[in-house]
Structure formats: C-alpha cells, structure tokens
Amino acid sequence: MRFPGISLASKALAILALASATALATVPETDPLSDWIIDGDFAYGLMQPEAAAPSGAEEVTWSGDGSSLITVRSDRKQDADLPEARVGPPTVVTVWNRRSGKSRDVYKTSGDAPVFVAPLGSFSSVVLAGEAGTFLMETGSGRLVRLAGPGATYRFPDTHPALGAPRFLLFFQGVSPDSAPGTGSPSAFARVYDMNGAVLAAGSVTPNLMGPKWSPDGWPVFRTRRSRQSTAPAETYILRPDGMFKYEGPAVDYAEPTDPAIHLQEVETQIGESTQIHSLWLQSAEKSELPKALVASDVSWRFALSPTNDAVAYISRGVPMVRRILKMPKGEFLELLMAAKKRRTMSFAKQAVTAIMIYGADADDALPLNGSFADAIQPYMKNAEIARQFTYTFGGGLIPKDADPSKFELGYVQGDGGRAVAYGDGHVVWVPDPKP
C-alpha cells in the first residue's frame, strides 16, 4: 500500500492538520504547564490578560474587597487636542469592575493635577483626593461624596469594623476640611466617617500624636509622641462624637486579615548596555514543584495583587492589565496537569507525523532516512525542537506494500506516564507505560 498524501489536496489537508495540532495548546484561557503555581494544599492559575482601561496608566489600586481596580491615568487622547500652552493632559480615574469586566471613567481633573487613591480596609469604597478635594468613592456606582475641600490634604486612612457599623479615620493637614479654597488657618484635624461619608466624630489634633489604635467600642485612640529631651509621660487621647478626651482604657491595633500564601516578585533583566526588562512573577510562599509562573515580561514597577488573591494588576507599556487567578485543590490540579502533559505529548507526536507525511508527499512517498530524520522534517515544522523529541523507529524509504499504514509504527514521543505513538496513516495513539 502506498503512503497516502501525494496529491495536492492531501498535502493541503496535512498542512491544516499541522496548524491545528500546533494551536492545540494555546486555545485554553490558562495553561497548566506554564500559568500555574502550587502552594501548600492549593494551586493557583493565571488567566489570560485583560485590559482594564485605556493607555496612559500611572497607578493601579485595588479596592479593599478586590471587586474593583482603580486606575489613575493621563488622558493622552485629549492631550492631542489641547493648545500648546497647556501644561499637560487631564488626569482621569477609571474603575474596572471585576465581575462584569467593564470599566468607566468616574473622575477627571481640569489639567494634569495629581490624584491619589487609597483603599479602605476590606470594603469596596476608596478615598480619592484630587484638585477638587477629598472624596469617598463607591467603586460599584462611581458615586462621590465630598469629605473635605481642596485646601485639606489627608495623610492616611485607617478602618475599623466597629461592631457591625464600619467606619474609617482620616487625618487632614493644611486648613480645616470645611474651609473654602484660599481661606482658613493651617492646622491638623482628625475625622471619623461612616461608610456613607457622614462625619461621626471630628477634632483638632497636634502633629505629635501617634496612632491610631482603637477602643473596644470602635473609636480611635492616639498617644502623644515624646521627644528625646522630654521627661513628661506620654498621654493618651480618644476621639469620640463629643470631642477629644484623655483616655486610660484599652486600645488595640486593628488590621485586616491577610493571606500570605502567594505573592508577586519583579525581576529586572539587563539587555545590552541601556535596556532593562522588568518581568513580573507570581510566586508561592512555600517550596513546591511549581513555585512560580510568569505574569508578564514587560511591566512598570506599578503592580498589585488583589486583597482576595484572585487577580493581579500591572501596567505594561502604559496599559493597565489584569490577570485573574483561579484557585483549586492541589490534587485536582495535578490531575489536570497530567492531562495537559498528555495532550502536549500527543500534539508533539501529531506535528511530527504530519511533517513526515508532507515530506513523503514531496519525495514520491519515500520517508526520511533514520540517520537524517530530524534535519529532513525540520523545514515542515514550526518548532524544530519537536523533531528532536520524536523517536523515529522506521528506517526510512517506502512503507512496505503489504503493510497496513494504520498499524505501521513510525515513531513516538515519550511523555509522563506513557508515550504518543505515531502510525503510517498519520494517526496517533497514547500507550500507557507498563504498571510496575
């Protein structure tokens, strides 16, 4: 029986089969062979990248509950339409919703004024500070609630669940949060807000206060900072709805629980004398057989793992990107990994035997000789390494006329737990290793 594939139509079909086999491993949204890490009893896998906003990104920040990604970016598109006298493009705040995968602009400056965003504990709202003042922003709706005017600059937020009525504290420096622009005397203030932006407590503070810690009923507690020359004892104060008072009761630090299982690491690679490439990796906290996976190969130093460990955000060439993270038990993942390795081995064998068929179509049905097999089929393959992994068991030349091509072995690719055997009609069969 002659080797099939000498006609032009058969040769075209063989080429299509080669392309299909090559694409097999790139179709899934995540590749168990390269996109996953193992940490303890779980495996974590990176999904395909998604753009979270247009280009011009300068900062990416997750909301405290991980439901939204907030991007601070320059509006490069509008910059092209601005007069030459303008300093720069407006700054835009864009919110990307993790559930819907959609984004929208929620805040915009009149010029290139800076904007700062800070998460609030484990809540969806964030604090946003820009040229128009300081706001509480609900990331789900984009609603802004003014917390302070533009003359007051907040220092940092601190949150507390407060017996089911969550609240947060802001320090302000500059003028009073209620002062109009250009008015008011320089000072420092502390305010406690509920998660709707309503003021629960407010008071003037001095720069030497340390804290906050929190009282058992959910009010911030501060302690005076002593200088090295001072012999006076430190004093403790509490801010309540009726003012700031000295305090002698208990106070504790409140911190949101964190999961240290996985983390991000940036690696800098020098290429030539002047080029540096920054790659970002997802890494396990414990030693494992799969300790790291590449997130992106060209990133800026702005990146963040979501508080819930289910997505990573980064900026690549000015575009904010997100890769969602899947989590599954280690045992289930190892089964998927073995299946993926089997598919890859089968794909390699299919690509190799398809290249052999195309070679035979060009050589009057004669197959490559064993000694020069890899070099012979290399022009018919996209990945030359596959040819070297294929063990060619046929000596070459014509398949015997009395042989059945579907049962005539040409070679195999060895894999984990078995091998993919290729036959003279182009099909591939998985043959498990013998059980010990």
Secondary structure per residue as TSV (DSSP state, phi and psi in degrees):
chain	resnum	aa	ss	phi	psi
A	1	M	-	360.0	133.7
A	2	R	-	-77.7	153.9
A	3	F	-	-68.9	125.2
A	4	P	S	-70.9	149.8
A	5	G	-	119.1	11.7
A	6	I	-	-81.3	-19.9
A	7	S	S	-77.5	158.9
A	8	L	H	-63.0	-39.2
A	9	A	H	-64.0	-42.8
A	10	S	H	-65.9	-37.2
A	11	K	H	-65.3	-39.7
A	12	A	H	-63.6	-41.5
A	13	L	H	-62.9	-37.5
A	14	A	H	-65.4	-39.7
A	15	I	H	-64.3	-41.5
A	16	L	H	-63.4	-38.8
A	17	A	H	-63.8	-38.6
A	18	L	H	-63.6	-44.4
A	19	A	H	-64.0	-39.8
A	20	S	H	-65.4	-42.3
A	21	A	H	-66.1	-36.1
A	22	T	H	-66.0	-36.9
A	23	A	H	-80.1	-8.3
A	24	L	G	-55.7	-43.1
A	25	A	G	-83.1	-6.4
A	26	T	G	-104.2	-4.5
A	27	V	S	-73.0	-43.6
A	28	P	S	-61.6	155.9
A	29	E	S	-71.0	-21.4
A	30	T	S	-141.5	142.0
A	31	D	-	-107.7	113.1
A	32	P	T	-58.8	-21.1
A	33	L	T	-81.5	-19.8
A	34	S	T	-137.1	-19.4
A	35	D	S	-102.3	7.1
A	36	W	E	-122.0	150.5
A	37	I	E	-127.7	159.7
A	38	I	E	-117.1	129.9
A	39	D	E	-136.9	111.5
A	40	G	T	63.9	-125.5
A	41	D	T	-93.4	6.9
A	42	F	E	-130.2	159.3
A	43	A	E	-120.2	145.6
A	44	Y	E	-126.1	128.9
A	45	G	E	-122.8	139.1
A	46	L	E	-88.9	128.0
A	47	M	-	-82.3	174.5
A	48	Q	-	-66.9	149.6
A	49	P	-	-66.1	147.0
A	50	E	E	-127.1	140.2
A	51	A	E	-79.7	128.9
A	52	A	-	-95.8	-15.4
A	53	A	S	-168.7	168.0
A	54	P	-	-64.1	174.1
A	55	S	S	-69.9	172.7
A	56	G	-	97.3	10.9
A	57	A	E	-66.9	138.1
A	58	E	E	-118.6	-23.5
A	59	E	E	-153.8	142.5
A	60	V	E	-127.7	134.7
A	61	T	E	-139.5	131.8
A	62	W	E	-84.6	144.5
A	63	S	-	-65.4	159.0
A	64	G	T	-61.8	-27.0
A	65	D	T	-94.0	1.1
A	66	G	S	75.0	8.7
A	67	S	S	-81.2	-20.2
A	68	S	E	-140.3	149.8
A	69	L	E	-112.9	127.3
A	70	I	E	-105.1	123.7
A	71	T	E	-111.9	129.2
A	72	V	E	-100.5	121.9
A	73	R	E	-142.8	160.7
A	74	S	E	-90.1	136.1
A	75	D	-	-81.5	81.2
A	76	R	H	-62.0	-33.7
A	77	K	H	-62.8	-43.8
A	78	Q	H	-72.8	-26.7
A	79	D	H	-58.1	-34.2
A	80	A	T	-66.4	-22.5
A	81	D	T	-97.9	-1.3
A	82	L	S	-81.7	149.7
A	83	P	-	-61.8	154.5
A	84	E	T	-62.7	-23.9
A	85	A	T	-74.3	-17.8
A	86	R	S	-67.3	145.8
A	87	V	-	-69.1	-42.8
A	88	G	S	-174.6	178.3
A	89	P	-	-74.5	159.5
A	90	P	-	-63.5	155.5
A	91	T	E	-95.9	131.2
A	92	V	E	-120.1	140.1
A	93	V	E	-107.0	121.8
A	94	T	E	-117.0	134.8
A	95	V	E	-110.6	125.0
A	96	W	E	-104.2	125.3
A	97	N	E	-90.0	124.1
A	98	R	T	-66.6	-35.5
A	99	R	T	-71.6	-45.8
A	100	S	T	-87.8	-21.4
A	101	G	-	73.6	14.1
A	102	K	-	-110.5	157.7
A	103	S	E	-129.7	158.8
A	104	R	E	-153.3	152.0
A	105	D	E	-82.4	134.4
A	106	V	E	-121.7	-13.3
A	107	Y	E	-154.5	143.8
A	108	K	E	-149.2	132.6
A	109	T	-	-86.9	166.6
A	110	S	S	-82.1	-19.3
A	111	G	S	-146.5	-155.9
A	112	D	S	-87.5	45.5
A	113	A	-	-75.1	146.1
A	114	P	-	-72.0	152.9
A	115	V	-	-132.6	137.1
A	116	F	E	-122.2	140.4
A	117	V	E	-128.4	135.2
A	118	A	E	-135.4	132.0
A	119	P	E	-71.6	160.4
A	120	L	-	-117.2	95.5
A	121	G	T	52.7	-127.0
A	122	S	T	-107.0	27.1
A	123	F	S	-102.3	163.7
A	124	S	S	-78.9	-25.2
A	125	S	E	-75.9	155.1
A	126	V	E	-134.1	163.6
A	127	V	E	-95.7	130.7
A	128	L	E	-123.6	127.6
A	129	A	E	-122.4	126.9
A	130	G	E	-146.3	-164.4
A	131	E	T	-65.1	-23.1
A	132	A	T	-91.4	-3.3
A	133	G	E	130.7	-165.6
A	134	T	E	-110.0	134.7
A	135	F	E	-131.1	154.0
A	136	L	E	-94.3	122.9
A	137	M	E	-114.8	123.9
A	138	E	E	-85.4	113.1
A	139	T	T	-67.6	-28.8
A	140	G	T	-66.7	-43.1
A	141	S	T	-101.6	-18.6
A	142	G	-	80.8	6.1
A	143	R	-	-68.8	136.4
A	144	L	E	-112.3	131.3
A	145	V	E	-119.2	120.9
A	146	R	E	-69.0	129.8
A	147	L	E	-103.7	-31.4
A	148	A	E	-159.2	155.9
A	149	G	-	-76.8	178.1
A	150	P	T	-70.2	-15.0
A	151	G	T	-81.2	-10.9
A	152	A	E	-107.4	129.8
A	153	T	E	-109.3	124.0
A	154	Y	E	-80.2	150.9
A	155	R	E	-94.6	-53.8
A	156	F	E	-165.4	152.7
A	157	P	E	-96.0	151.8
A	158	D	E	-140.4	132.5
A	159	T	E	-115.7	160.5
A	160	H	E	-151.6	138.4
A	161	P	-	-70.0	-25.4
A	162	A	-	47.6	62.7
A	163	L	T	54.6	43.2
A	164	G	T	84.9	-4.3
A	165	A	S	-118.5	78.5
A	166	P	-	-59.2	147.3
A	167	R	E	-148.5	166.0
A	168	F	E	-141.7	155.7
A	169	L	E	-113.2	138.3
A	170	L	E	-127.7	136.7
A	171	F	E	-94.9	138.0
A	172	F	E	-121.1	138.0
A	173	Q	E	-119.7	148.7
A	174	G	E	114.8	-127.8
A	175	V	S	-98.2	175.3
A	176	S	-	-58.9	142.7
A	177	P	T	-56.4	-20.9
A	178	D	T	-95.7	-3.2
A	179	S	-	-72.1	146.5
A	180	A	-	-75.8	156.5
A	181	P	T	-55.0	133.5
A	182	G	T	84.0	2.3
A	183	T	-	-123.7	170.0
A	184	G	S	91.5	155.7
A	185	S	-	-100.0	144.6
A	186	P	-	-59.9	137.0
A	187	S	E	-167.5	-170.3
A	188	A	E	-134.6	141.8
A	189	F	E	-137.5	155.1
A	190	A	E	-128.4	138.0
A	191	R	E	-137.3	141.9
A	192	V	E	-108.7	128.7
A	193	Y	E	-119.6	153.4
A	194	D	E	-86.9	178.1
A	195	M	T	-78.1	5.6
A	196	N	T	-103.2	-0.2
A	197	G	S	91.1	5.0
A	198	A	-	-78.7	140.5
A	199	V	E	-77.9	124.8
A	200	L	E	-99.0	-31.6
A	201	A	E	-157.7	148.3
A	202	A	E	-151.5	148.4
A	203	G	E	-171.2	156.1
A	204	S	E	-76.8	145.8
A	205	V	-	-131.9	164.0
A	206	T	-	-104.2	153.9
A	207	P	T	-62.9	-17.0
A	208	N	T	-90.0	13.1
A	209	L	E	-81.8	138.5
A	210	M	E	-110.1	149.7
A	211	G	E	135.9	-164.1
A	212	P	E	-99.1	159.5
A	213	K	E	-108.3	-178.5
A	214	W	E	-130.6	141.2
A	215	S	-	-75.7	163.2
A	216	P	T	-58.1	-29.3
A	217	D	T	-94.0	10.9
A	218	G	S	88.8	37.3
A	219	W	-	-121.8	143.7
A	220	P	E	-70.5	140.1
A	221	V	E	-119.5	132.4
A	222	F	E	-121.9	156.7
A	223	R	E	-131.1	138.9
A	224	T	E	-71.1	142.0
A	225	R	-	-88.1	123.6
A	226	R	-	-90.0	139.0
A	227	S	-	-79.0	164.2
A	228	R	T	-65.6	-28.5
A	229	Q	T	-84.5	-15.1
A	230	S	-	-78.2	139.5
A	231	T	-	-106.9	-4.0
A	232	A	S	-73.2	142.7
A	233	P	-	-69.3	150.4
A	234	A	-	-67.8	145.8
A	235	E	-	-113.8	150.3
A	236	T	E	-117.1	137.1
A	237	Y	E	-128.8	155.7
A	238	I	E	-128.4	139.6
A	239	L	E	-101.2	116.0
A	240	R	E	-121.2	173.6
A	241	P	T	-57.2	-27.1
A	242	D	T	-97.5	10.5
A	243	G	E	130.4	-170.8
A	244	M	E	-102.0	128.2
A	245	F	E	-136.0	156.8
A	246	K	E	-65.7	150.3
A	247	Y	-	-141.8	137.4
A	248	E	-	-125.3	8.0
A	249	G	S	-86.4	-175.1
A	250	P	-	-72.6	152.7
A	251	A	-	-150.6	138.8
A	252	V	B	-132.2	154.7
A	253	D	-	-75.0	138.5
A	254	Y	-	-116.4	125.9
A	255	A	-	-132.4	140.1
A	256	E	-	-66.8	139.5
A	257	P	-	-64.0	143.2
A	258	T	-	-123.7	156.4
A	259	D	-	-111.7	104.6
A	260	P	T	-83.3	15.8
A	261	A	T	-61.7	-43.9
A	262	I	E	-127.8	159.2
A	263	H	E	-154.3	173.8
A	264	L	E	-109.4	148.4
A	265	Q	E	-139.7	131.9
A	266	E	E	-96.7	135.2
A	267	V	E	-120.6	128.1
A	268	E	E	-101.0	127.6
A	269	T	E	-120.0	127.2
A	270	Q	E	-87.5	124.9
A	271	I	E	-119.7	110.5
A	272	G	T	73.6	-159.7
A	273	E	T	-88.8	-25.3
A	274	S	T	-124.8	-6.3
A	275	T	E	-104.9	129.8
A	276	Q	E	-123.1	131.9
A	277	I	E	-110.6	128.4
A	278	H	E	-106.0	115.1
A	279	S	E	-105.8	150.4
A	280	L	E	-118.8	132.2
A	281	W	E	-124.9	142.9
A	282	L	E	-91.2	127.0
A	283	Q	E	-128.5	150.4
A	284	S	E	-83.1	156.1
A	285	A	S	-83.0	-28.0
A	286	E	S	-107.3	159.0
A	287	K	-	-67.4	137.4
A	288	S	-	-155.5	172.2
A	289	E	S	-71.4	-20.9
A	290	L	S	-129.8	86.0
A	291	P	-	-86.4	-19.0
A	292	K	E	-152.6	155.7
A	293	A	E	-141.4	141.6
A	294	L	E	-74.3	124.4
A	295	V	E	-83.9	-52.2
A	296	A	E	-159.6	151.1
A	297	S	S	-98.7	-8.2
A	298	D	S	-142.9	92.8
A	299	V	-	-128.2	158.1
A	300	S	-	-83.5	177.3
A	301	W	S	-81.6	5.0
A	302	R	-	-94.7	111.3
A	303	F	E	-155.7	160.3
A	304	A	E	-158.6	135.7
A	305	L	E	-86.3	135.9
A	306	S	-	-63.6	151.1
A	307	P	T	-59.7	-23.6
A	308	T	T	-97.4	7.8
A	309	N	S	59.2	27.4
A	310	D	S	-116.3	12.2
A	311	A	E	-168.1	154.4
A	312	V	E	-128.1	135.9
A	313	A	E	-114.2	144.8
A	314	Y	E	-157.1	167.6
A	315	I	E	-114.5	124.6
A	316	S	E	-124.9	114.9
A	317	R	T	53.6	40.0
A	318	G	T	87.0	-7.1
A	319	V	E	-103.1	125.5
A	320	P	E	-73.8	126.0
A	321	M	E	-120.3	152.9
A	322	V	E	-131.0	135.4
A	323	R	E	-121.5	114.7
A	324	R	E	-68.0	154.9
A	325	I	E	-121.1	124.6
A	326	L	E	-92.1	148.7
A	327	K	E	-130.1	133.0
A	328	M	E	-149.3	159.3
A	329	P	E	-57.7	144.4
A	330	K	H	-56.9	-42.2
A	331	G	H	-60.6	-42.8
A	332	E	H	-64.5	-41.4
A	333	F	H	-64.9	-40.3
A	334	L	H	-61.7	-32.4
A	335	E	H	-66.4	-42.1
A	336	L	H	-65.2	-38.0
A	337	L	H	-63.7	-43.8
A	338	M	H	-62.8	-40.5
A	339	A	H	-64.9	-38.6
A	340	A	H	-67.2	-40.1
A	341	K	H	-64.3	-37.6
A	342	K	H	-64.2	-44.2
A	343	R	H	-61.6	-39.4
A	344	R	H	-65.7	-43.1
A	345	T	H	-62.5	-42.4
A	346	M	H	-63.8	-39.8
A	347	S	H	-63.7	-42.7
A	348	F	H	-61.1	-44.6
A	349	A	H	-64.3	-38.9
A	350	K	H	-65.0	-41.6
A	351	Q	H	-63.7	-41.3
A	352	A	H	-65.9	-46.0
A	353	V	H	-70.1	-30.9
A	354	T	H	-66.1	-39.9
A	355	A	H	-63.9	-36.9
A	356	I	H	-63.0	-41.5
A	357	M	H	-63.7	-41.5
A	358	I	H	-66.2	-40.9
A	359	Y	H	-57.9	-45.6
A	360	G	H	-62.6	-36.2
A	361	A	H	-64.3	-30.6
A	362	D	H	-86.1	-11.4
A	363	A	T	-122.0	32.9
A	364	D	T	55.2	44.9
A	365	D	T	75.2	-0.9
A	366	A	-	-81.5	130.4
A	367	L	B	-89.7	158.1
A	368	P	-	-61.6	150.1
A	369	L	-	-72.2	152.0
A	370	N	G	-61.2	-41.8
A	371	G	G	-67.2	-26.1
A	372	S	G	-118.1	25.8
A	373	F	H	-58.9	-53.8
A	374	A	H	-60.1	-44.3
A	375	D	H	-66.8	-32.1
A	376	A	H	-70.0	-41.4
A	377	I	H	-93.3	-6.5
A	378	Q	G	-55.3	-41.4
A	379	P	G	-62.9	-16.4
A	380	Y	G	-99.2	8.7
A	381	M	-	-125.8	145.9
A	382	K	S	-80.0	-27.8
A	383	N	-	-122.0	104.4
A	384	A	H	-65.9	-23.8
A	385	E	H	-63.5	-31.1
A	386	I	H	-62.8	-37.9
A	387	A	H	-60.8	-34.4
A	388	R	H	-77.9	-21.7
A	389	Q	H	-84.7	-15.5
A	390	F	E	-83.0	122.6
A	391	T	E	-88.6	110.5
A	392	Y	E	-87.9	114.0
A	393	T	-	-99.5	-6.8
A	394	F	S	-92.6	142.6
A	395	G	-	-74.3	-18.6
A	396	G	S	111.3	172.1
A	397	G	B	87.5	-153.0
A	398	L	-	-84.4	142.9
A	399	I	-	-68.5	134.0
A	400	P	-	-51.6	139.5
A	401	K	T	-62.2	-30.7
A	402	D	T	-88.0	4.3
A	403	A	S	-92.0	147.2
A	404	D	-	-89.8	113.2
A	405	P	G	-55.6	-31.8
A	406	S	G	-70.9	-12.9
A	407	K	G	-119.0	3.9
A	408	F	-	-95.3	110.0
A	409	E	E	-74.3	132.8
A	410	L	E	-103.2	-27.6
A	411	G	E	164.3	-170.2
A	412	Y	E	-158.5	164.0
A	413	V	E	-118.3	124.0
A	414	Q	E	-77.6	134.5
A	415	G	E	-129.6	-173.8
A	416	D	T	-75.7	117.5
A	417	G	T	83.2	6.9
A	418	G	E	167.3	-170.3
A	419	R	E	-142.5	152.1
A	420	A	E	-98.3	112.8
A	421	V	E	-98.5	130.3
A	422	A	E	-104.1	140.4
A	423	Y	E	-117.7	169.4
A	424	G	T	-64.8	-17.9
A	425	D	T	-94.5	3.7
A	426	G	S	97.5	-5.8
A	427	H	-	-86.9	160.5
A	428	V	E	-126.9	138.6
A	429	V	E	-127.2	137.9
A	430	W	E	-86.3	126.8
A	431	V	E	-118.5	108.3
A	432	P	E	-63.6	151.7
A	433	D	-	-65.5	148.2
A	434	P	-	-61.6	141.0
A	435	K	-	-74.2	136.8
A	436	P	-	-66.5	360.0
